Amino acid sequence: MAMASFTQLSSSSSSPLFHPQITKTPFLLPAAKIGRHGFSFSLSLSRRSSSVSALAASSPAVGVNAPVTSEKSVRTLPFRVGHGFDLHRLEPGYPLIIGGIDIPHDRGCEAHSDGDVLLHCVVDAILGALGLPDIGQIFPDNDPKWKGAASSVFIKEAVRLMDEAGYEIGNLDATLILQRPKISPHKENIRANLSQLLGADPSVVNLKAKTHEKVDSLGENRSIAAHTVVLLMKK
């Protein structure tokens, strides 16, 4: 089938869709077909990433309670979207670990594992996009195996399942909600470490932080929460 790139079409259209800054890569657009129901297009993606495959290949499957595979549950779709949420109580005597980074604070997350609220919700977002069970089912908090476990273990398993299903991170947007401490001095370290764990380019991983305006447990420095939205793209 004859293929025409967006950049080839950009010179002949004044539409914002064909703005030169938007149409550098990575899409290929075939010539339109005219049928009984009008025009139809078939869109293919040329963007690929070897970093996720390499990361997944070097991370063997984690010994979870029941075998988890993405093959049966994931339909072959060009894009999949997932949302993750997590919340932990903050208590004195615990470390505060966010995105794999130890953040100085007078209290930390009370949890069965290391209580990394950001990594937990990222894992749930990826699992949700793949249509798989949530983190609590795969890594139950009543299993002594995961007592004090680093949440990077959970991320590596999510990345393995994502790669097994033939997907990679398109982009990820995460929001931390906590009253204290300020995250801005640590944001780039957190984002860089999260990108590395995901095998993704830092340019597709975004992190924001919000206070809760001193409202409820989040605003009173008694808890911390995080939301994540992830777009997975077929490789």
FIFISE-291779 format. One line per field, with one value per residue (C-alpha): residue number from 1; residue in one letter; y negated, z, x. Coordinates in nm, 3 decimals, m for minus. Layout:
n = [NUM/...]
res = [a/...]
c2 = [Y/...]
c3 = [Z/...]
c1 = [X/...]
***
This chain:
n = [1/2/3/4/5/6/7/8/9/10/11/12/13/14/15/16/17/18/19/20/21/22/23/24/25/26/27/28/29/30/31/32/33/34/35/36/37/38/39/40/41/42/43/44/45/46/47/48/49/50/51/52/53/54/55/56/57/58/59/60/61/62/63/64/65/66/67/68/69/70/71/72/73/74/75/76/77/78/79/80/81/82/83/84/85/86/87/88/89/90/91/92/93/94/95/96/97/98/99/100/101/102/103/104/105/106/107/108/109/110/111/112/113/114/115/116/117/118/119/120/121/122/123/124/125/126/127/128/129/130/131/132/133/134/135/136/137/138/139/140/141/142/143/144/145/146/147/148/149/150/151/152/153/154/155/156/157/158/159/160/161/162/163/164/165/166/167/168/169/170/171/172/173/174/175/176/177/178/179/180/181/182/183/184/185/186/187/188/189/190/191/192/193/194/195/196/197/198/199/200/201/202/203/204/205/206/207/208/209/210/211/212/213/214/215/216/217/218/219/220/221/222/223/224/225/226/227/228/229/230/231/232/233/234/235]
res = [m/a/m/a/s/f/t/q/l/s/s/s/s/s/s/p/l/f/h/p/q/i/t/k/t/p/f/l/l/p/a/a/k/i/g/r/h/g/f/s/f/s/l/s/l/s/r/r/s/s/s/v/s/a/l/a/a/s/s/p/a/v/g/v/n/a/p/v/t/s/e/k/s/v/r/t/l/p/f/r/v/g/h/g/f/d/l/h/r/l/e/p/g/y/p/l/i/i/g/g/i/d/i/p/h/d/r/g/c/e/a/h/s/d/g/d/v/l/l/h/c/v/v/d/a/i/l/g/a/l/g/l/p/d/i/g/q/i/f/p/d/n/d/p/k/w/k/g/a/a/s/s/v/f/i/k/e/a/v/r/l/m/d/e/a/g/y/e/i/g/n/l/d/a/t/l/i/l/q/r/p/k/i/s/p/h/k/e/n/i/r/a/n/l/s/q/l/l/g/a/d/p/s/v/v/n/l/k/a/k/t/h/e/k/v/d/s/l/g/e/n/r/s/i/a/a/h/t/v/v/l/l/m/k/k]
c2 = [0.000/m0.344/m0.542/m0.919/m1.081/m1.370/m1.582/m1.530/m1.649/m1.947/m2.173/m2.139/m2.214/m2.516/m2.314/m2.328/m1.948/m1.988/m2.245/m2.162/m2.143/m1.884/m1.667/m1.568/m1.202/m0.930/m0.858/m0.719/m0.780/m0.566/m0.702/m0.728/m0.462/m0.550/m0.293/m0.276/m0.456/m0.731/m0.773/m0.530/m0.544/m0.289/m0.433/m0.266/m0.363/m0.373/m0.467/m0.185/m0.162/0.095/m0.026/0.134/0.468/0.467/0.380/0.648/0.908/0.838/0.858/1.213/1.265/1.198/1.494/1.379/1.592/1.688/1.673/1.346/1.322/1.049/1.276/1.384/1.056/0.796/0.734/0.607/0.236/m0.046/m0.239/m0.152/m0.396/m0.323/m0.517/m0.446/m0.582/m0.515/m0.664/m0.590/m0.707/m0.910/m0.812/m0.895/m0.632/m0.538/m0.652/m0.865/m0.707/m0.860/m0.727/m0.524/m0.836/m0.875/m1.215/m1.374/m1.420/m1.369/m1.087/m0.832/m0.589/m0.314/m0.018/0.351/0.279/m0.037/m0.241/m0.419/m0.580/m0.701/m0.368/m0.187/m0.403/m0.383/m0.003/m0.012/m0.244/m0.006/0.300/0.120/0.030/0.397/0.510/0.707/0.743/0.456/0.439/0.565/0.889/0.957/0.848/0.898/0.704/1.013/1.203/1.190/1.217/0.850/0.721/0.415/0.491/0.218/0.104/0.117/0.493/0.419/0.175/0.430/0.686/0.434/0.347/0.717/0.769/0.458/0.578/0.930/0.782/0.586/0.236/m0.051/m0.378/m0.645/m0.897/m0.906/m1.188/m1.159/m1.390/m1.371/m1.516/m1.602/m1.902/m1.853/m1.830/m2.038/m1.809/m2.067/m2.018/m1.643/m1.640/m1.590/m1.308/m1.134/m1.176/m1.055/m0.745/m0.667/m0.699/m0.460/m0.204/m0.220/m0.206/m0.524/m0.848/m1.121/m1.341/m1.117/m1.100/m1.396/m1.461/m1.725/m1.789/m1.960/m2.046/m1.978/m2.328/m2.196/m2.005/m1.654/m1.401/m1.499/m1.866/m1.790/m1.598/m1.270/m1.102/m1.118/m1.027/m0.998/m0.971/m0.844/m0.830/m0.627/m0.583/m0.257/m0.227/0.091/0.151]
c3 = [0.000/m0.090/0.220/0.264/0.573/0.762/0.683/0.310/0.349/0.571/0.286/0.116/0.412/0.631/0.903/1.253/1.232/0.979/1.171/1.108/1.481/1.527/1.224/1.261/1.352/1.417/1.216/0.866/0.682/0.385/0.089/0.153/0.023/m0.090/m0.017/0.032/0.365/0.254/0.320/0.535/0.660/0.816/1.067/1.156/1.416/1.336/1.685/1.868/2.180/2.265/2.622/2.762/2.594/2.727/3.076/3.072/2.938/3.224/3.486/3.529/3.637/4.005/4.211/4.271/4.444/4.116/3.767/3.598/3.222/2.991/2.690/2.760/2.888/2.651/2.315/2.037/2.042/1.918/2.245/2.599/2.888/3.260/3.582/3.920/4.268/4.603/4.952/5.264/5.622/5.739/6.077/6.269/6.259/5.891/5.592/5.329/4.993/4.679/4.335/4.485/4.641/5.019/5.108/5.441/5.661/6.021/5.919/5.644/5.495/5.713/5.476/5.432/5.173/5.163/5.115/4.796/4.706/4.365/4.244/4.373/4.173/3.862/3.886/3.916/3.615/3.398/3.522/3.462/3.106/3.043/3.196/3.470/3.847/4.070/4.275/4.589/4.418/4.264/4.570/4.866/5.181/5.398/5.231/5.444/5.122/5.050/5.404/5.365/4.995/4.768/4.533/4.243/4.247/4.168/3.890/3.726/3.722/3.568/3.301/3.228/3.179/2.961/2.741/2.726/2.589/2.326/2.466/2.572/2.759/2.532/2.813/3.185/3.402/3.782/4.058/4.420/4.687/5.022/5.250/5.351/5.266/4.952/4.657/4.419/4.542/4.475/4.167/3.902/4.096/4.138/3.771/3.652/3.872/3.768/3.401/3.451/3.629/3.345/3.071/2.931/2.805/3.074/2.819/2.836/3.217/3.396/3.769/3.952/4.323/4.498/4.856/4.989/5.127/5.487/5.428/5.575/5.645/5.334/5.426/5.789/5.701/5.816/5.473/5.120/4.792/4.424/4.092/3.767/3.411/3.159/2.784/2.648/2.278/2.075/1.975]
c1 = [0.000/0.134/0.226/0.256/0.410/0.251/0.556/0.498/0.140/0.223/0.330/m0.009/m0.234/m0.290/m0.464/m0.303/m0.283/m0.003/0.201/0.572/0.646/0.374/0.442/0.807/0.740/0.632/0.317/0.271/m0.054/m0.159/m0.350/m0.722/m0.958/m1.308/m1.576/m1.949/m1.920/m1.682/m1.309/m1.114/m0.757/m0.525/m0.279/0.049/0.307/0.676/0.792/0.965/1.172/1.435/1.487/1.170/1.241/1.594/1.473/1.205/1.447/1.686/1.407/1.277/0.919/0.861/0.740/0.383/0.120/m0.050/0.099/0.011/0.022/m0.096/m0.146/m0.505/m0.644/m0.497/m0.661/m0.440/m0.522/m0.296/m0.337/m0.441/m0.504/m0.481/m0.537/m0.379/m0.448/m0.287/m0.297/m0.095/m0.109/0.193/0.336/0.656/0.929/0.890/1.099/0.927/1.011/0.864/0.949/1.232/1.391/1.427/1.279/1.383/1.075/0.966/0.731/0.680/0.430/0.291/0.263/0.339/0.610/0.822/0.502/0.612/0.280/0.401/0.537/0.229/m0.010/0.213/0.201/m0.178/m0.204/0.000/m0.190/m0.519/m0.421/m0.340/m0.670/m0.493/m0.560/m0.451/m0.132/m0.306/m0.407/m0.067/0.133/m0.107/m0.027/m0.083/0.202/0.520/0.722/0.650/0.708/0.932/0.987/1.120/0.844/1.090/1.018/0.653/0.745/0.975/0.695/0.453/0.711/0.763/0.390/0.367/0.652/0.507/0.185/0.380/0.331/0.556/0.503/0.355/0.347/0.278/0.144/0.152/0.030/0.142/m0.088/0.069/0.092/0.454/0.738/0.787/0.855/1.005/1.367/1.336/1.113/1.381/1.551/1.215/1.126/1.466/1.451/1.093/1.189/1.479/1.261/1.008/1.271/1.115/1.262/1.227/1.051/0.742/0.730/0.571/0.540/0.338/0.285/m0.006/m0.094/m0.443/m0.493/m0.482/m0.806/m0.864/m0.586/m0.388/m0.389/m0.307/0.013/m0.143/m0.147/m0.009/m0.179/m0.095/m0.278/m0.127/m0.258/m0.059/m0.088/0.053/0.135/0.165/0.527]
***
